[in-house]
Amino acid sequence: MPIEALPLRSIHIDSEEIKRMQEEDVWSTRFIPVMLEIDGILQPARIRHRGGHTRLYPKKSYEVVLDNGTTFQWNAEYDDPSMLRNALSFHYFNTIGVEAPKTRHCKVEWNGQPLGMYLEIESFDRIFFESRGLDCRSIHYAVHDSANFRSTDPITRKRKKSWYEGYELKLGKKADRSRLIAFIRKLHQTKGREMRSHLLERLDTPQYLKWLAGAVLTGNYDGFDQNYALYEMKEEGKYRIAPWDYEGTWGRNCYGKPCGADLVRIQGYNTLTRKVLSIPACREDYRNLLTELTETSFTERELGPLVQAMHQSIASDIRGDITRKFTYTSFEDEYSFIMNYIRDRRHVIQTELKQWRRSERQKIPMLK
C-alpha cells in the first residue's frame, strides 16, 4: 500500500515580521500576522512561539490561529527520536475512551524555505468540543506543576496563595474559575463519606480512571501535576480530564532520554488521584481496568501494526529532514524501542497489580 505524502503548511510572512519574531524575547506571547496556505488555499492567520523549555531549542514549535478561531499546535518534537510519542499517546487515549487531540504529521515552510517536519496537534478549546458534539462549560489548562491538587507549593513547600495556582483559564468566566477553586478546596476540607460524595458528585470518576490508566500505561511521569486539562461538562456539572504534551512517554522522558518501564507507579500521582483511589469501589474499578487494558488494547499484538504503520508513514521525510536533532538510524531503532517498552511495561504493571492486591489483603498501607 503506497504511503501518502505529508501535507504542506506554507507560511507567507513579511521579512520584517520574521526578523522581529527572531529578535524579540522567545517567551513573548505576541502573535504575528501571516498568510497560511493549505491545499492551495490562502487564509489569514496569526503565529507565535509555543512550549516550555523547548522555546530555547534551535527548532521552534508554534501556535497558529486562523481567523475563524481554529487553532493548531505545530510541535517540532525535537526531543523525540521517533517523532511519534505524542501522536501515539493521543491515539491510544481516544481508543480507551478519553477525549484527546487529533494529530497529523506535516511539513512546514516559511516563504518557500523548508522548516522541516512537524506534528500538527488539534488545540484543546471550544472548537474541539463542538466538533465532537460535547457541551463544555469551562476548560482549565494545568500549565505547571502547582496543578497538583495539593495545598502547598511543590518547590517551596509553603502554602499556596491560591488554590488555582498552576492553572490557566482557557475557556470560561470568573465564576468557572471560582468553581474549580471550591472543588479543590473541598478535597482538603472533607473526609470519609463527605469527601466520597463530593468526588462522585463533581468528578466523572470512570473517565478519570481511564485517563489515569492511559497516563500510567504510556509512562508519562510529567503528566500528573501538569500537562493536562480539566474541563467541566455543562449538563452533568462534572469535571473530566484530558491529556496534553505526551512527548515524554513510551520509554523516554521529556528530554528524550531512555527511562525504565517501571518509572511510573501504577497508582499514579497527585492528590486528586490519591483521593479517588482511597474509595474502595474506584480502586477496584481501576485495577480491573488496568487488568483489562493490559490484556486487550495495550499489547504488542494490538499496538504493533499501529506503531509500524505510523513509523513507516514518516520514514522517508525523517530521512531527508536536516532540522532533526537525532540521526535517521536513531529513528529506525525506535519501532523496536517502543515495542520493547510495551512488552516490559505490561509485565511491570501486571506484577505490580498482583502485589497491590496482595498488600491490600494483608492490610499493608498503599503508597502515599
N, C-alpha and C positions, 0 to 999 in steps of 0.2 A: 504493500500500500504506500503510495507516494506521500512524502511529508510536505505539508503546506508551508509556503514561505511565510515568514513572520511579517505582520503588518508594520507599516512605516508610519511614524508620527513625525511630521515635519513642522518645525517651528520657524516662522518668519519674524525676525526681530530686528529693530533698529540697532545699528552698530553702537550707538551711544548708550543705548539701554544695556547692551551686553557688557560694555565697559563699566557702566555704573554697577551692574549686578556683580561683576567680578571684583570691583574695588571696595564696595561697601561691606559693612560688617556681615559676616556669613550668617549671623544669628538674626539678621533683620527679618521682620515679618511683612515687609512691604512687597506687594505684588507688582510685577512688571507687565504692561500691556503687550500682547503679541497677537499674531495670527497663527492659528493651528490648522494644519492641513491633514485631513484624514480621508482616505479613499478619494482623493482628488477634490474634496470639498473644503474650502477655506471658511473659517469661522473665527470671530473674535474670542480671545481667551486672556487669562492672566496667569502668571507663573511666578513661583518663588522657591527658595531652597526649603527642604524639609529634613527632619531627622534629628537625632541627638548627637552623639559623638561622631556620627558619620558625616556631619557637615564639614568636618575638618579633613576629610579624605579628598584625594585628587579627583575622584569621580563622584560628583554630587548626585543627590536624589532631589526630586522636585515634586511640588504640588501644583496641579493645573486645574483651573476653574473656568468652565465655559460660561457664556452669557446666560444660558438657561439654568445655571446652578449646578449642573453636573460637574462633579469633581473627581479627578484621578490622582492617584499617587504613583509617581514613577520612581520605583526603587532600583538603585544601582546594584543592590545585593552584593556589595563589594567584599564582604567577609564570608560569603558562602561560595565555596568552590563548585558546588553543584548548580547554584542559582535556582534551586528547586524547593528549598525548605519552606518558604512562605506559601508558595503555591500548593505544595503537597499537604501542608498542615491545614490550610483553609478548605481544601477539597475534603480532607478527612473529617473535619468538623461538620461540614454540610452533610456528609454521609451518615453521621451518627445523630443528626437532628439538632445541631446547633447552628444558628444562622451565622454565616461568615462571608466575607467579601469574595466576589468573583475575581479571578486573576487571568492575565494572559501575558505572554512574553511579546515584546515588540522591539523594534529598532527606532532610535531617536536621532534626528539630525537638526542642527541649527543653521539656517541659511545655507543649506546644502552640505554642511560639514558634519560627518558622522560622529555621534557621541557614544556609539556602541549599543549594546543590548540592555534592555531594562525589563523589569517586571511591572506591568501596569496593574494596579490594585484598585478595585472599586472602593470609593470612600464610604465610611460608615456614617450616614447622615439621613436626612428626611427622605431623600430620593431613594435610598437603599430600602427603606421600609415601604414606601409607596409602591415600588416595583414588585414587592412581594405580597402586597395586599394586607400589610400589617399596620395597625393603628398605634403609633408610638407617641407618647406624651412628652418624654424628655430623654436626652442622651447625655451621659457624663463620661468624659474620657479620663482614664487613670493615667496621667502623664508622667508621674514619677512615683518613687517607692513609698511616699507617705500615704498612698492609697491602699494601705494595708489593713484598714478597719480597726487599727489599734488606737489607743488614746494618747500614745507617746510618739515622738518623732523617731524614726529608725536610726538616725545618726546621733543626735544629741541626747536621746533617751528622755528628754524633757517633755512635759505635757504640751500637746499641740495647741496652738492658738485658736484653731478652728477644726471641727470635725470634717470640714470639706477640704482640708489640706491634701494635695496630691491630685485633685480633680480639676477638670476644666469643663464648663458647661457648653456643650456643642449645640444642643437644641433644647429650648425651654425658657422658662422665666424664673424670676427670683423665687417664686413660690415652689417651683420644682427643685431648686437648689435647697430650699429650706426643708422640703420633704425628705430628701436624701440625708441631710444632716440629722433630722429627727429619727430616721431609720437606724443610722449608725449609732447615735447616742443611746437609743433604747436597747441596742445589743449589750451595752455595758451597764444598763440600769436594771435589767431584769435577769432572773434566773429561773431554772426549773420549768414548770408548766407555762408560766407567763412568757418566758423567753421563747419556748417552743411555739406557743400560739402566735407570738409576734412574727417569728420567722415564716411559719406556714401561711400567715395572712399576707405578708408583704413581699415574700420571695418565692419565685417559681422554683421550688426545690428540685423537682425532677429535671428541669432544664439545667439548673446549676450543677447537679451531679453529672450530667452529660458533659458540660464544659470542663468540670474538674477532671473527669476521666480523660478527655482529649488532651488537656494540658499535661497530665501525668504520663499518658502513653507517648506523646511526642517528646516529652522531656524538656519542657520549657521552664527552666528554673527561674527565669526572669519574668514569668507571666502571671504571678500570683499577687504581687504587690504593685504592679503597674502593667502597662501593655494589655489592657483590657478595656471594655466599655460596659458601663451599666446603663440599661435603658428601661424605662417604665412603660408598661403596656397600659393604654388608656382604659380599655374596658375592664380588665381584671384588677388594675391598680397594683400589679405585682412587678417587682424588678426581675429582669433577666440579665444575663451576662454574655458578652461576645469576645472572641479572641482578636488580638491585634499585635502585629510585629512578632512573627514566629520564625525569624531567620535563625535564631539560636536554638535549634531543635534537631531531632533525628541524629543524635550523637555528636553534635558540635555546639559550642557555646556561642554567645552573640558576637564574639570576635573571630569565629571560625576555627577555634582550637578544639581538637578532639576531647571528648569527656566521656566518662564511663556511663554505661547503660543504667547504672544504679545511682546516678547523680540526684534524681528527684525521687523522694519517698512517695509511696503510693497514697499516703494520706494528704499529700499536697501541703500547702502553706496558707497563711494569712488567718486573721482572727475569725472572719466570717466562715471560712471553711471549717475551722475547729468547732465553731458553734453548731453548724449544720450537722457535722459528724458526731456531735455529742447526743443527738437524737437517735435512739436505737433503730427506729424504722428507717431513717435516712441512711444510717451507717450500713445496715444490711442491704438496702437497695443499691447503695454504691458498690459494695463488694460483689453483689450479684451482677451488676452492670459491668464491672471490670472483668469478671469471670467470663461473661458472655462475649465481650468485645475481643478478648484475647483468644477466643475460640472461633470467632467469625471474621469480623472486619479487620482486626489488627493481627494479620497473619501474613507470612511470606507468600502463601498461595494466593491470597486475595489482593495484596498490595503490590506484589512483584510485577504483574503486567502493567499496572498503572505507572509505577516508578520507571519501568523500562520505556514505556511509550513517551512519558514526559522527558526523560533523559535523551532519547533519540530525536525528539522533535526540535531540540535546540542545539544539538551537537555541531552541526555544520556552521551555525552562526557563532557559537562559542569559539570554534577553531579559528575563525577569522577576526575575532574581536580583540584588538590590541589594548583596549581600555581595562581589561580584567586584571586583577592582582594575581590570580592563580594561573598556572600553566594548563594547557589542554590535557596533559597527562593526568593532572590532579582531577580535572573534570571527569575523565574517562573512569577513574577509580571510584567515583562517587556512587555509582549504581551499587557496586559490591559493598561499599561502606554503609550505605543506608540499609541495604538488605541485612547485613550483619547486625546492625543496630536493632532492627525489628525482631530478629531471632533472639538476640541477647536480652532485649527489653521484655519480651514476652516471658522469658524464663525468670527474670528478676521479679516481675510482677506476680506471676503465679506462685513463686516461692514465698514472697512477702505476704501474699493473701493467706496462705496456709499458716504462716507464723502469726499473723494478725488474729485470725480466728482462734488459733490455739491459745494465744496470750489472753484473749477475752474469756475463753472458757476457764482459764486458770486465774482470772481476775488480776492480770498484770496490767497496770495503767498504760493507756495508749500514749504515744509520743506527744508532747506538748509543742 
